[in-house]
Amino acid sequence: AVVSTQSGHYGRGAWSSKDRFQYIKLSRSNLRVHYNGLGKNHKDAASVRATHPIPAACGIYYFEVRIVSKGRDGYMGIGLADGKVNMNRLPGWEPHSYGYHGDDGHSFCSSGNGQPYGPTFTTGDVIGCCVNLINMSVFYTKNGVKLGTAFENIPLNLYPTVGLQSPGEIADANFGDKPFVFDIEGYMLEWKTKLQEQIASHPTRCLQSNDMDATLKKLVFDYLVHHGYCRSAESFAKSTNMYFFEDISSIQSRQSKIF
């Protein structure tokens, strides 16, 4: 679900029926993922990407995956990948992919070598993945509890991704069509307050100075975009000679769909 800093606004999503490995079967409006492979070894891993990447200007993005069945081994990964990552791998194993795996609780950052991160997860657990594009970090949740930062300095244009590897594994995704287990509204409020404090602590005249800190400029720009003030964001960016990676018309077009 694409999350704005205004509560209750989510962009609906689903898994892609085209952007998946052959061992992945989809059902229930492409929100349920089944593993249909042999599951003999890691070469039988299979993943699927969401239909769309995370919008660059959304600020905070969050989705959850409920483990319907861990299957035989529980070799399941939840995370992110860019549009070119091989779907015959679990998320996190390949360059430009990131994942949290259920069998060992490790996080994987573009490598087959995982790092201890959180608890394992199994049938009945709900795992959330939160992408914060304000500070470019990712954290996970388990059954509504925040687990801490998993990845930092992530790139843009990543897709929500889930991967399975053993027979019987089934997982349901929630992209915001129903309430989340984790209090994402509370987290959004924390960041909204933080952004407001950052902006309030700098006099307006400083916004015109040539030596303005790049981080502050990004905070202000993101804050305006999050609240739908696209023209103000454009004016601010131009007045401070700020480079931004997406055309304002594109942001407006997407926000008209989100809001």
C-alpha positions in Angstrom: 0.0 0.0 0.0 1.3 3.4 -0.9 1.0 5.5 2.3 0.8 9.3 2.4 1.4 11.3 5.6 -2.3 11.9 5.7 -4.0 9.0 7.4 -6.2 6.6 5.5 -4.8 7.0 2.0 -3.5 3.8 0.4 -2.8 2.8 -3.1 -4.1 -0.7 -3.9 -1.7 -3.3 -5.2 -1.5 -7.0 -6.2 1.1 -9.5 -7.3 1.9 -9.5 -11.0 0.6 -12.5 -13.0 3.3 -11.9 -15.6 6.3 -10.9 -13.4 6.8 -14.2 -11.6 8.7 -17.5 -11.8 6.9 -20.5 -13.2 6.6 -22.2 -9.8 4.5 -19.4 -8.4 0.7 -19.7 -8.6 -1.6 -16.8 -7.8 -5.2 -16.8 -6.6 -7.7 -14.6 -4.7 -7.4 -11.5 -7.0 -3.6 -12.1 -7.2 -3.1 -11.5 -3.5 -2.5 -15.2 -2.5 0.8 -16.8 -3.5 1.3 -20.6 -3.7 4.5 -22.6 -4.3 4.1 -25.2 -7.0 7.7 -26.3 -7.5 9.6 -29.4 -6.5 11.6 -27.6 -3.7 14.6 -29.8 -3.9 17.2 -27.0 -3.4 17.8 -23.3 -3.8 17.6 -23.6 -7.6 13.9 -24.3 -7.1 13.2 -20.9 -5.4 10.5 -18.8 -7.0 9.5 -15.2 -6.5 6.9 -12.7 -7.7 7.0 -8.9 -7.9 4.1 -6.6 -7.4 2.4 -5.0 -10.4 4.0 -1.6 -9.8 7.2 -0.3 -8.1 7.0 1.8 -5.0 6.3 5.4 -6.1 9.4 7.6 -5.6 7.4 10.4 -4.0 5.1 8.4 -1.7 7.2 9.0 1.4 6.3 5.9 3.4 5.2 2.6 1.9 4.0 -0.4 3.8 2.6 -3.8 3.0 2.0 -7.0 5.0 2.2 -10.7 4.2 0.3 -13.3 6.3 1.9 -16.8 6.3 -1.1 -19.1 5.5 1.2 -22.1 5.5 4.9 -22.5 5.9 4.7 -25.7 3.9 7.4 -28.3 4.2 10.4 -26.1 5.1 9.3 -22.5 5.6 11.9 -21.2 3.1 10.0 -18.0 2.6 11.4 -14.5 1.9 9.6 -11.1 2.0 11.1 -8.0 0.6 12.0 -5.8 -2.3 13.6 -6.1 -5.8 14.1 -3.9 -8.8 12.5 -4.8 -12.1 15.4 -6.8 -13.5 16.1 -9.1 -10.6 15.9 -12.9 -11.4 12.6 -14.3 -10.0 14.2 -17.8 -9.7 15.7 -16.6 -6.4 14.4 -15.6 -3.0 14.4 -11.8 -2.4 17.8 -10.6 -1.1 20.0 -13.1 -2.8 20.5 -11.1 -6.0 22.0 -7.7 -6.5 19.4 -4.9 -6.1 17.1 -7.1 -3.9 16.4 -7.2 -0.2 14.7 -9.8 1.9 13.8 -11.1 5.4 13.7 -14.9 5.5 11.4 -17.0 7.7 13.5 -20.1 8.2 16.5 -18.4 9.9 15.3 -14.8 10.6 18.2 -13.4 8.6 18.1 -10.3 6.4 19.7 -10.5 3.0 21.0 -7.5 1.1 21.9 -8.3 -2.5 23.9 -11.3 -1.3 23.4 -15.0 -0.5 25.1 -14.4 2.8 22.5 -13.3 5.3 22.9 -11.3 8.6 21.1 -12.0 11.9 18.1 -9.7 12.0 14.9 -10.9 13.6 12.9 -13.9 14.8 11.9 -16.7 12.4 8.4 -16.7 11.2 5.9 -19.5 10.4 2.3 -20.4 9.8 -0.1 -17.7 11.2 2.5 -14.9 11.5 2.0 -11.6 9.8 5.2 -9.9 8.4 5.2 -6.3 7.4 7.7 -4.4 5.3 8.0 -0.6 5.6 10.0 1.4 3.1 10.8 4.9 4.4 11.8 7.0 1.3 12.4 10.0 3.5 15.5 8.5 5.1 15.8 5.7 2.5 15.6 2.8 5.0 13.6 -0.4 5.5 12.3 -2.1 8.6 10.0 -5.1 9.1 7.3 -6.0 11.6 6.2 -9.3 13.0 2.6 -9.5 14.3 2.4 -5.8 14.7 5.8 -5.4 16.4 8.5 -3.3 14.8 11.8 -5.2 14.5 14.2 -2.4 13.8 16.1 -1.2 10.7 17.0 -3.9 8.2 18.4 -1.9 5.3 19.7 1.6 4.7 20.6 3.7 1.6 18.2 1.7 -0.5 17.7 2.7 -4.2 14.4 4.0 -5.7 12.0 2.0 -8.0 11.9 -1.2 -6.0 9.0 -3.6 -6.2 7.4 -5.4 -3.2 8.5 -9.1 -3.6 7.8 -12.4 -2.0 9.6 -15.6 -2.6 8.9 -19.3 -1.7 10.9 -22.5 -2.0 9.3 -25.6 -0.6 6.0 -27.4 -1.3 2.9 -26.3 0.5 4.0 -22.7 1.1 1.2 -20.2 0.9 1.1 -16.5 1.7 -1.5 -13.7 1.5 -0.6 -10.1 0.8 -2.3 -7.0 2.2 -1.5 -3.8 0.2 -4.0 -1.8 2.2 -7.3 -3.3 1.2 -7.9 -4.1 4.9 -6.5 -2.8 8.2 -2.9 -3.6 8.9 -1.7 -5.4 12.0 1.0 -2.9 12.6 0.1 0.7 13.6 1.3 2.3 10.4 -0.8 5.4 11.2 1.1 5.9 14.4 4.4 5.6 12.5 3.2 8.1 9.9 2.2 10.5 12.6 5.7 10.3 14.2 7.3 11.3 10.8 4.7 14.0 10.1 5.5 15.5 13.5 9.3 15.2 12.9 9.0 16.9 9.5 6.9 19.7 10.9 9.5 20.2 13.7 12.3 20.3 11.2 10.6 22.8 9.1 9.5 25.0 12.0 13.1 25.1 13.4 14.4 26.8 10.3 13.3 30.4 9.5 11.7 31.0 6.1 14.5 33.2 5.0 16.9 30.3 5.3 15.0 28.5 2.5 16.6 31.0 0.1 20.2 30.7 1.2 22.7 29.1 -1.1 24.3 27.0 1.6 21.0 25.3 2.7 21.6 21.8 3.8 20.5 19.2 1.2 18.8 17.1 3.8 16.6 19.9 4.9 15.6 20.8 1.4 14.6 17.2 0.8 12.5 17.2 4.0 10.7 20.3 3.0 10.1 19.0 -0.6 8.9 15.6 0.6 6.6 17.3 3.2 4.9 19.4 0.5 4.5 16.5 -1.9 3.1 14.2 0.8 0.3 16.7 1.5 -0.5 17.2 -2.1 1.0 20.6 -2.5 2.7 19.8 -5.7 2.8 23.3 -7.1 4.3 24.6 -3.9 6.8 21.8 -4.0 7.7 22.7 -7.5 8.1 26.4 -6.6 10.2 25.5 -3.6 12.5 23.2 -5.7 13.0 25.9 -8.3 13.6 28.7 -5.8 16.3 26.6 -4.0 17.9 25.2 -7.2 17.0 21.8 -5.9 17.2 18.7 -8.2 14.3 16.3 -8.0 14.2 13.0 -9.8 10.5 13.0 -10.9 8.5 15.5 -12.9 5.8 17.3 -10.9 3.1 16.4 -13.5 3.9 12.7 -12.9 3.6 13.2 -9.1 0.3 15.0 -9.6 -1.1 12.3 -11.9 -0.2 9.6 -9.4 -1.6 11.5 -6.4 -4.9 12.0 -8.1 -5.2 8.2 -8.3 -4.0 7.7 -4.7 -6.1 10.4 -3.1 
